[in-house]
Amino acid sequence: MRSGSLAIIAVLAARATADPATAEQRAAEAKDRATHGDLPGAAAKFREAYAADPRPDLICNVGIAYYKAKDLPRADAISISAS
């Protein structure tokens, strides 16, 4: 029970310091890079977005960008570190 409480506190602390506006700006930049074929650049911007607001969809997009860039070791590393 105690470890569950600590996990909840950690999530709440991360959300308290989140910067959703910056995350959305970086995610928009990432999508633009992906549209123009710069998938490694998109992955980097999604990582910046995740650093600003640690939402699961943002870290997932990092892995997807690496996967689409055929950088499978990095794509797999994201799935391992996010578990």
N, C-alpha and C positions, 0 to 999 in steps of 0.2 A: 504494500500500500504506500509506503514511504517513497519508493522510487517513482511511483506514478504521480505523486504529489510534486516531486522535484521536476519531473518532466513537464508538468503543467506550468509550474513556475517559470521554467526556462522558456517555454513557448510564449508565455505572457510577457516576459522580459524582452524577448526579441521583438514582439509586436509593439511594445511600448517605445522602442527606439527606432521603429521602422519609419521610412520616409517614402510613402506611397507616390508622391508627386515625382520625386527623382526616379523611382523605379519605373513609373509609366513613361517618363521621358527616355530613359535608357532602353526600355523595351521597344518603344517606337523607333529609336535609332537602330536597334537590332533588326527589327522587321524590315526597315529600309535597306539595310546591308544585305539581308537574306534575299530580298527582291532583286537586288543588283548582283547576286551571285557571290557575295563575299561571306561565305558561311563561317569561316574561322573568325572573321570580324564580328559577325552576328553572335557567335558563341561568347565572345569576349564582352559584348555589350549586354547580353542576357546575364552573364555572370555579375556585371556591375549592377544590373537591376536587382539581382538576387541579394547582393551585398547591401543594397539600400533598403530592401523589403524582402525578408526571407520567406517568400511564398513558394510552395511546391511547384506551381506551374512555371515559374521562372527558371528554377534549376532543371526542370524537365526540358525546357526549351534549349538550355545549354547542351544537354545530351543529344537532343534531336538535331541541332545544328551540326554538331560534330559527326553524328551518324550520316546525315545527308552529305557532309563533306568527305565521307568515307574515311574519317579519322576514327576508326573503331576502337583503338585503345583508349582514347580520351572519352569517347562516348560511353564505353563500358566503365571507365573510372568514375564517371558522374553517377552511374546507377549504383555503384558499390558505395561511394561516399554518401549518397543520399539515403541509404538504407539505415 
